[in-house]
Amino acid sequence: MSSPFASSSSSQPASSPPPAGRDTAAFIASAEAHSAHNYHPLPIVVASADGAWMTDVEGRRYLDMLAGYSALNFGHGNRRLIEAAKAQLERVTLTSRAFHHDRFAEFCTRLAELCGKDMVLPMNTGAEAVETAVKTARKWGYEVKGVPDGRARIIVASDNFHGRTTTIVSFSTDEEARAGFGPYTPGFDIVPYGDLAALRDAVTDDTVAVLLEPVQGEAGVLVPPAGYLAGVRELTRERNVLFMADEIQSGLGRTGRTFACEHEGVVPDVYVLGKALGGGVVPVSAVVADADVLGVFKPGEHGSTFGGNPLACAVGLEVIAMLATGEFQARATELGEHLHAELGLLAGSGAVTEVRGRGLWAGVDIAPAYGTGREVSEKLMDRGVLVKDTHGATIRIAPPLVIGKDDLDWALDQLRAVLS
C-alpha cells in the first residue's frame, strides 16, 4: 500500500484549459441568486479534489490549507475512506434507529475504546452533538447530581464557537452569530476563556457542566494558558460537575494528539466529536462518555433518524482504524513544529503580529499595514493557496494532515510573498 502521505502534486498549481461552459462568474452569480447569503465564500468554484489539492471549474489548482475546518484531516478523496463508503453503499445505507444494523455495535465499541469511555451516542453534525451534550448534562444534573428541576446551569467560555442552533447561539459572545435570533435559551453562564479563577467563581450548586473547546478554533486558534485544562479538570471533579470537551475541530489528530486535551494529560467526562469523524465523506458526530453519564437516557428521550446510520458507521470505523496507528498524530506533530517555526520567523518580520496554535493548526494575525485577513486570503487564492479569515485580521491555517512537506513549504512561500 502506498503511503497515505504521498503528495499527488508538484509544489505549484498547474493549470489546464477551462472545460467548455465552466465559467466561475456564472456559477457564483447563480449561487448568489438562488441560495441564502449566510456565507461569504472566496470567489472560487471547486469541481474536484485529491489529497491536499483542489481544482476549480476552469481547471486551476489550489492547495487546500483549511481542510474544511478540520473535517478533511485525512485529505480529499482518501482512498481508504472512499472504498469503505463504496462498499457500504452496495449493502445498506439507512435503517433508522428503529432497527439494529450490523455496523452500529462495532462503531460504538471502537469509538468508545478510542476515547477510553463506555458509551457512544451517535449524531450527524457537530451542532447536533453539542445540543446532545447540553441535554445530557442537564438530565445528568437532575437525575444524578440532584439539581432541582429547571435550575441546571452550564458554564461556557467567551469567544466560543459550538455551532449555530438557537440554543448554541444563546451562549455565544459573537454578535454576528447571535444578534437577531432571540429570544435566547437560558441556563448558561459565560466566563473568560483561560481564566480559571473566573470559572471557579462561576460554579454554583446548580452547575451541571463546563463546556469548553480545548483550543478555540473560530476565535482564531486560541490555545489556553498552560495548566488551564488540568485546572478545569480538577475543579469540575471537586464540585461534581461534568467537564465536556468540544473536540469537534481540535480532535482526531489535528493538534498532534488524538484529542487536544491530551496535551495536558486531561480526560474529560464527555467528548463531543464531529467533523473529521466523517472523514470528509459524510457528516458524523457523537457524544462519548461513561455509562454513569450517557446511561441517563431512556428510549424515546433523544434520537436521530440518520444518527449512527450504516454508511456513517462504516466511514467512522475506517477513521478510527486510521487514528489507531498514531501515524496521523505523528504527522501533525512533525509538520506542525515546522509550520510554527516558519510562521514564527514571519512574526519577527513585522508583517504578522501574533501566531497561535498547536500541531498542524495555526491562527495568524496580520499586521494592519499588510491588509485584512480577507484581503490576504484573496491574495493567497490568486497564488493558488486557500485559507480563510476570521475576526478581521486573522487567517487560519489547517491543511489536511496528508499534505506533503514540499507543498506546505510552497504555501508558506506564497504567504511570505503576499506579506513581503
GIMOTA-V784281 format. One record per residue. N is the residue number from 1. RES is the residue in one small letter. PSI is psi in whole degrees, -180 to 180 (none if undefined). D_FIRST is the distance of its C-alpha to the first C-alpha in whole Angstrom. Layout:
n->[N:N]
res->[RES:RES]
psi->[PSI:PSI]
d_first->[D_FIRST:D_FIRST]
This chain:
n->[1:2:3:4:5:6:7:8:9:10:11:12:13:14:15:16:17:18:19:20:21:22:23:24:25:26:27:28:29:30:31:32:33:34:35:36:37:38:39:40:41:42:43:44:45:46:47:48:49:50:51:52:53:54:55:56:57:58:59:60:61:62:63:64:65:66:67:68:69:70:71:72:73:74:75:76:77:78:79:80:81:82:83:84:85:86:87:88:89:90:91:92:93:94:95:96:97:98:99:100:101:102:103:104:105:106:107:108:109:110:111:112:113:114:115:116:117:118:119:120:121:122:123:124:125:126:127:128:129:130:131:132:133:134:135:136:137:138:139:140:141:142:143:144:145:146:147:148:149:150:151:152:153:154:155:156:157:158:159:160:161:162:163:164:165:166:167:168:169:170:171:172:173:174:175:176:177:178:179:180:181:182:183:184:185:186:187:188:189:190:191:192:193:194:195:196:197:198:199:200:201:202:203:204:205:206:207:208:209:210:211:212:213:214:215:216:217:218:219:220:221:222:223:224:225:226:227:228:229:230:231:232:233:234:235:236:237:238:239:240:241:242:243:244:245:246:247:248:249:250:251:252:253:254:255:256:257:258:259:260:261:262:263:264:265:266:267:268:269:270:271:272:273:274:275:276:277:278:279:280:281:282:283:284:285:286:287:288:289:290:291:292:293:294:295:296:297:298:299:300:301:302:303:304:305:306:307:308:309:310:311:312:313:314:315:316:317:318:319:320:321:322:323:324:325:326:327:328:329:330:331:332:333:334:335:336:337:338:339:340:341:342:343:344:345:346:347:348:349:350:351:352:353:354:355:356:357:358:359:360:361:362:363:364:365:366:367:368:369:370:371:372:373:374:375:376:377:378:379:380:381:382:383:384:385:386:387:388:389:390:391:392:393:394:395:396:397:398:399:400:401:402:403:404:405:406:407:408:409:410:411:412:413:414:415:416:417:418:419:420]
res->[m:s:s:p:f:a:s:s:s:s:s:q:p:a:s:s:p:p:p:a:g:r:d:t:a:a:f:i:a:s:a:e:a:h:s:a:h:n:y:h:p:l:p:i:v:v:a:s:a:d:g:a:w:m:t:d:v:e:g:r:r:y:l:d:m:l:a:g:y:s:a:l:n:f:g:h:g:n:r:r:l:i:e:a:a:k:a:q:l:e:r:v:t:l:t:s:r:a:f:h:h:d:r:f:a:e:f:c:t:r:l:a:e:l:c:g:k:d:m:v:l:p:m:n:t:g:a:e:a:v:e:t:a:v:k:t:a:r:k:w:g:y:e:v:k:g:v:p:d:g:r:a:r:i:i:v:a:s:d:n:f:h:g:r:t:t:t:i:v:s:f:s:t:d:e:e:a:r:a:g:f:g:p:y:t:p:g:f:d:i:v:p:y:g:d:l:a:a:l:r:d:a:v:t:d:d:t:v:a:v:l:l:e:p:v:q:g:e:a:g:v:l:v:p:p:a:g:y:l:a:g:v:r:e:l:t:r:e:r:n:v:l:f:m:a:d:e:i:q:s:g:l:g:r:t:g:r:t:f:a:c:e:h:e:g:v:v:p:d:v:y:v:l:g:k:a:l:g:g:g:v:v:p:v:s:a:v:v:a:d:a:d:v:l:g:v:f:k:p:g:e:h:g:s:t:f:g:g:n:p:l:a:c:a:v:g:l:e:v:i:a:m:l:a:t:g:e:f:q:a:r:a:t:e:l:g:e:h:l:h:a:e:l:g:l:l:a:g:s:g:a:v:t:e:v:r:g:r:g:l:w:a:g:v:d:i:a:p:a:y:g:t:g:r:e:v:s:e:k:l:m:d:r:g:v:l:v:k:d:t:h:g:a:t:i:r:i:a:p:p:l:v:i:g:k:d:d:l:d:w:a:l:d:q:l:r:a:v:l:s]
psi->[136:158:138:-9:6:132:140:21:167:169:39:149:129:155:150:160:139:134:149:133:8:87:122:-47:-38:-42:-46:-41:-41:-42:-43:-34:-31:4:150:144:56:-1:158:73:159:151:66:143:105:136:-28:165:152:125:-118:8:145:150:134:179:-16:9:3:143:145:143:121:112:23:-33:43:41:41:3:-23:43:-32:12:165:136:32:124:-37:-42:-40:-42:-38:-41:-43:-43:-40:-33:-30:-11:-69:138:-26:134:-15:170:10:-21:158:155:166:0:-13:-51:-41:-41:-50:-41:-48:-38:-39:-42:-42:-37:-11:33:179:-40:156:138:101:141:-157:-67:164:-42:-39:-39:-40:-44:-40:-40:-40:-47:-39:-48:-42:-46:-41:-42:-40:-43:-27:-52:-30:23:136:143:133:0:3:138:146:131:133:172:149:155:18:159:110:2:-169:18:167:-37:-43:-43:-15:-26:24:149:6:106:-28:-37:-25:-41:135:4:13:172:152:150:127:174:13:142:131:130:160:139:133:-2:97:-36:-42:-38:-44:-42:-26:-19:131:180:-20:-4:126:-22:156:122:118:152:126:-29:127:110:-59:-27:-9:27:61:123:129:163:149:134:-10:-51:-40:-37:-38:-43:-43:-44:-45:-33:-44:-40:11:55:141:135:111:117:116:96:28:-44:-37:-17:178:46:-19:-42:5:-4:163:-43:142:-28:-25:-22:-21:16:29:136:112:170:-33:128:134:117:155:-150:-96:-17:-25:4:17:12:-50:154:123:130:169:152:130:128:177:168:-28:-9:-62:-16:-4:-19:139:159:133:-10:-18:150:-178:128:-43:-15:128:27:161:-41:-44:-42:-39:-45:-44:-38:-39:-38:-46:-42:-39:-39:-30:-23:-23:-4:-34:-38:-43:-38:-44:-35:-50:-53:-30:-41:-42:-45:-48:-31:-43:-41:-31:-35:-38:-39:-34:-14:-15:-14:-23:130:-28:145:131:161:-175:133:-145:60:126:145:126:116:121:134:138:-33:-17:3:170:170:-39:-45:-42:-39:-41:-38:-39:-39:-42:-23:6:19:132:116:-179:145:162:146:42:-68:-4:139:144:137:119:72:162:145:-11:2:143:151:-39:-41:-40:-44:-38:-42:-42:-36:-40:-38:-42:-41:-42:-35:5:none]
d_first->[0:4:7:9:11:11:14:15:18:21:23:26:27:27:29:30:33:34:33:37:38:36:38:37:41:41:38:40:43:42:40:43:46:44:42:44:44:42:39:40:37:36:37:34:32:29:27:24:21:17:16:19:21:23:25:29:31:33:29:29:26:26:24:24:26:27:24:26:28:25:24:21:20:16:17:18:16:13:11:11:14:15:14:16:19:19:19:21:23:24:25:28:28:31:33:35:36:39:37:34:30:28:25:28:28:25:24:28:27:24:25:28:26:24:28:30:32:33:33:32:34:31:32:31:32:32:36:36:35:37:40:39:39:42:44:42:44:47:47:46:49:52:51:49:51:54:55:57:56:56:56:52:51:47:47:45:44:46:43:41:39:38:38:41:42:46:46:43:45:48:47:45:47:46:49:47:45:48:51:52:51:53:55:52:51:53:52:50:51:49:49:48:44:44:47:48:51:52:49:51:54:53:52:55:55:54:51:48:45:44:41:39:36:35:34:36:34:36:39:37:35:37:36:39:41:40:41:42:39:40:44:43:41:45:47:45:46:49:50:48:46:43:40:38:35:34:30:30:29:28:26:23:21:24:26:24:24:23:27:29:32:30:31:35:34:35:34:36:38:36:33:33:29:28:26:22:23:22:19:21:21:24:27:27:29:30:33:32:35:37:39:42:41:39:41:44:43:45:44:45:45:42:39:37:37:33:32:29:29:26:24:24:24:20:19:21:19:16:17:18:15:14:17:17:15:17:15:16:19:19:18:21:23:22:22:25:27:27:28:31:32:32:34:36:37:38:40:42:43:45:43:41:43:41:37:36:32:30:26:25:28:31:34:36:40:41:45:47:48:45:45:44:40:40:41:39:36:37:38:34:33:35:33:30:29:29:31:34:37:39:42:43:42:39:36:32:29:26:23:20:18:15:18:17:20:22:22:23:26:27:28:30:31:32:34:36:37:38:40:42]
